[in-house]
Structures are given as structure tokens and as C-alpha cells.
């Protein structure tokens, strides 16, 4: 086997394990200077040290500079971005309970260089305050498994010396050279917030639960931390200038950063998905300098705090409208607090006795309870079978698919992160929003009410939100309603958002649904630790979105109308279902799903028949396990793969258009091109929002388009189009032999 980690101990080759290198039996103190550090590595290998001082030398690989002036500008931008992206909070969030306790007790301290400095050094000083034994570790390895383990194709050099004079030399280097330019990675404002949480806790909570609750931050908490942290970064610059560790021309350099915000010159963020964070960085930097007689100076800490708070309010604070009286129950998610052995899902809800306290959510159910819950789902779908016109098992699968989405919704941010990075193409296929499209009297509101009871996390009964009641004022009602939805869907409150009766305007006005979906998809994965998913109902005929928004959302058809001849019977059956519905299965599910998250072998990338990633595959597996556990086969209406009803909706739209307006389709047999004057759909139409022609273009599959979306005449690939809508090409005369074969 190829040897990638070259370990030298006292000038001789050795085969030390990581446990041998960081020997917690022999040493109880650690000073670590590293390029980067993995929380997973820390949790596994450093937990035995009584005291840890750690320096993470460079936050991002992108920070490269040729001069000190350029270095200050790059590191300042990087530092601001790190705070906006909550990187220190994510780091704390990924530490296990024991390591968090050490952080809070100041037994584990993490520091980073102040702006204008980068540390590439890697050395580790181990000591024992009782025996006076020392060890120094030098080389190229960061604090990660990839660096220290042989199975990774990453070559590293590690030199270990025990009780060597080098230990004293490097210890002095640390104290005299590095420490003066260091600042806390986990800020004092974060510690203050944790202490506030601890002070609010009642004594009846176990110590571990107190710590868990204290280290979960609401959106308001994060806003407070960020505002204070960013203003203090400005003060650090001012202090650094006074003592000479920051250049005197820092104000001019900061002004240069502001001037970089010009089209074609912004090199800080090239990736579109991170552009909003980049905009905030430049906006913040523009607000921390003042100009006086041509000289650019840093503002005071107090002024910076006011200006920073104003900039951050766009991202962090939900606009408060006097006509909004809807409060969503809090469901917090902390993946580092997933503890499979102790039935901890990582989800937390507010304690009804103490609103400042968070309690673990999730509880194991007995086999009988699981069976009862699954049989309630049986009854729900059987109700459609009995009373809905044109019901089929495939239709039942769509109802079950909505249930699977609702159960997965608190973990949608985790599913995305497991599938890829925030800038990966794959995550665009993982929707944050599900639309259930149903005609009037198809039971969509009833289904939403059942879902709200199934995934209820509060102690009080909970129902869905009516779209029309979110913003109860006529002033810019549509725009303000969408703004509120965006804020809810950007919060780190993962309570599923269930919204009934999305109007036609939400889909036809590109400033509503389409902009909401695109903004969410581009922003939440970068700017937030976690976020909720939404299920919204709408009329099937009103569903129309551009191709990019369609890709980033999920659509299920729900258009089997209930038969009015059985109105009384169907309502009675529905009320029986509602009365039996509870959240017991959901409480068990979150524990099982958390176990899948904690299991490194879980496969999150599942593709079937060349379709998009089945983001509900892990949820399907959990439900399959349920049926195995109760000794029953999967029902015929259990969905085995994700759907593509948005595409089918477009097929149906164009199939009807061709059937009703066939004479206006012109086919060229030589080129296999089908021409339709799409602009005629807009004639005599006085309508606000998306034109009918655009709706039809949006509904087209890209596979059948042969012209641009803005063309007056829509040119289609003939045979591909007819294959897509499921009809034979009527313009091609078939031979007698082919007709016989077709029969």
C-alpha cells in the first residue's frame, strides 16, 4: 500500500496512529497552530485534553495577495464574509457536547489572525503540567483526518520530537510573535448570548440539555451577534492602527475595496450563488469609512454598529407589518446534537412552561402506534378512492408523496448539504417548495390540514396559513405577502410552512413566485445554517412558472374532484381521519431520519431511470422500514420515485392547445419543424402579469424548442413535440403497413 503520511519520531520512521500522535494519556495541554481544523477531527481525537489553545491561520483558500496592502484588503473582505456566513457559529454547532462545554468554560479557545495577517504555520505543542513532559509536532498536516490518515491520497510530512529544545523555541514564537495579532474566532458576543440563555434556563433541566438549549441561536440572536461582531471588527482596525500592527493608510485601503464594486472588476465573488453575500460585504465596507477633506477614515465603533445594523436588517430581520398577526411555532435544528443512542433528533421546540427554553423534539413509537399511524394514511387515501372521481393508485401515490415531503421538510437543508456544496449544480434539483395543484373540490385544503396535524411540533393544535390572510392590507398586498414568505423561508426556524390557496398572481407575475424561488435557491444555502420547506396549494390550471423556477420547485397534481353525490359520506369519513391524525409517527420519524444523517454510509444521491435526484429517497427508506416492522407489504399507492408533474402539466397545456387550435399549427415535412404563431395568444388580452404566450413558452420542454423564447412564431421540433404531448404526428401520412402494425 502506498504510504502518504510520512511520520518521523525523534529522527526515525514510525507508524504512529493519530491517537499515538496526540497522546491524551501522556499529555493534557495542547497549543495548536494550523491552517484549518475539522470539528469532526476535534470531536474524535482532541476531547481528552484539559486545555486547548488553537489558532486557525487562514479562513479561506481564496485569500492570496502579492503585497501587504492587498493582503489587508483581501483578509478584511474575508473576515466580513465569515461573519455574514456565520462560520464561527457553524464551527461551534458541529462540536459535540463535551467540546462545547470546554469552549464555554474557556478550556478550549479558538483564535484567528486579525485582518491584514495570514498564518500558514502548522505546529502543535503538547505538554503535561504535572509531569513537565513536552512534545512538538511539525510538518504539513492540518487538523483533519485527511492529513493524518494513510487511506487518503494526500501526502503529508509529520515530525515528532519529545522533550526537545524546539518546544521552548516554538512556544516563545507563539507567545511573542503570533499572539499579539490574534483575535477570538468565537466572539465574546457569542459567549454573552450563550450565557444569557444559560441564565434563563430553569434548574429542572439536566446539564446536557441546558447546554444544548443555550447553544441554539434564533435569527434574532444571530442578528445581535453579527451586528456587534462586525462593529467590533472596525474597532480592532482602529486599535491596530494606534499600536502600529495595521497600516496607517487603512482608511484609504478600505475605500479602495468600496471602489472595487464596479461591473467587471469585482473579483471577490465570481460565483452567482454567493453574489448576495458579496453585495453585503461591499455594502458593509462602504459604511465603515467616512470622508473628510479627501481623507478616508474608519468610523467609530458606535457609528459602525448603527450602520452595520441597518445593512444587516435586510437579511436578518423579518419586516414587521402591523397587519400581520401570524406566529409560527419554533422548531430549531442542530445537527451536532444528533445523538442516536440517546434518542436525540437534533430538533428542539420551545418549552410551554418556559418560553426561553428549548427542549428536544422526537420520541420513539411502539410497533402498534406505527401501525395505527400508517393505517390512518390508508384511510386517507381510501377516502380519495371511494369518493374522488377518476381516482387511480398513481393518484394515491401523489398524495403519499406530499406526506413524505412534509415529513422531510425540517431536514431539507441537511438533504441539500449532503447532496452537494452550495454552489453545486445538483442542489438546484432539491426543492425547498412543493406546490400541490388541484381544482376546486379536489380536497387540497383538507390534505393540507391533515399534513398540519401529522407534522405538528407545538403543544397546541396547528393549522395551515391562508395566503390571503398573511398580509391583511390592500397596499402592495401581493408584493408584501411574498416578502413575508421569503423571510419565513429564510429563517432558521425549520417548522414546515403550509400555505393554502396561492393565487393566480403568485404564478403569473414573475416578481412573485418566480423571484421568490430563485432568490431562495441562491441565498439560503449560503447565508443560513438551516431553513424550512414550504407546501402550498394552488389551482392546477394556474400553475405556470419559468423553466428555472420549475426546476427549483416541486409540483404534484391533485385534480381528482370529489363526487358531490357522496358529499355527506366523504365529509364524515374525513372528520374521522382528522380525529385520528396525530404527530406520533412524525416524532418517531425525526429520530430515524437523524440516525440516517449520523450514518456516514447513507446514500443521499439516488437517481432512477435518468431522472433528477430523488431527494426523498432516504425518507422512502424509512417508511419502507416501517412497513417491514409492522409486517405488511408496501401499499400499491406508495411512491417509489419522485414525480415530474410540472412537465406533465406543460404537456397537457400544449396538448389542449393543439387540439383546439390545430389549424394554426404549420408543419414543414422536410425540416420536421412545427410553427405556431405564439403572439396570437396575447391578442385582445388586457392582463396584468405574465402574458399567455409566455405561460405557454414556460410550459414547453426544452427538448422540443427550436427557437428562442422571445420569438413571435414559436418553432418546435415536430416529431419530438408530438412524442412529448403523447400524440401521433397527424401531418405525416402513414403507410398501410405501418397502420396494420399499429393495430
Secondary structure, DSSP 8 states (H G I E B T S, - for coil): ----EEEEETTEE----HHHHT-TTT--EEEEEES-B-HHHHHHHSTT-SEEEEEE--S-TT---SSHHHHHHHHHHHHHHHHHTTHHHHHHHHS-HHHHHHHHTTSEEEEEE-TT------EEEEE-TTT--EEEEEES--BSHHHH-TTSS--EEEEEEES-HHHHHHHHHIIIIIGGGEEESS-HHHHHHHHHHHHHS-TTS-HHHHHHHHT---HHHHHHHHHHHHHHHHHHHHHHHHHTSS-TTHHHHHHHHHHT-STTT--S---GGGHHHHHHHHHHHHTSEEEETTEEEE--HHHHHHHHHHHHHHHHS----TT-------EEE-GGG-BTTTTB-SEEEE-SS-TT-EEE------HHHHHHHHHHHHHHHHHHHHHBTT--HHHHHHHHHHHHHHHHGGGHHHHHHHH--TT-GGGGGS-SEEEEE--TTSSHHHHHHHHHHHT--SSS----EEHHHHS-SSTTHHHHHHHHHHHHHHSS----EEEEEE-HHHHHSTTTHHHHHHHHHHHHHHH-S----EEEEE-GGG----HHHHHTSEEEE----B-GGGHHHHHHHHHHHHHH--SHHHHHHHHHHHHHHH-TT-------TT-S--TTHHHHHHHHHHHHHTT----TT---S---HHHHHHHHHHHHHHHHSGGGEEEETTTTEEEEEGGGGGTT---SSS-HHHHHHHHS-TTTB-S-TT-SEEEEEHHHHHHHHT---TTS---HHHHHHH-
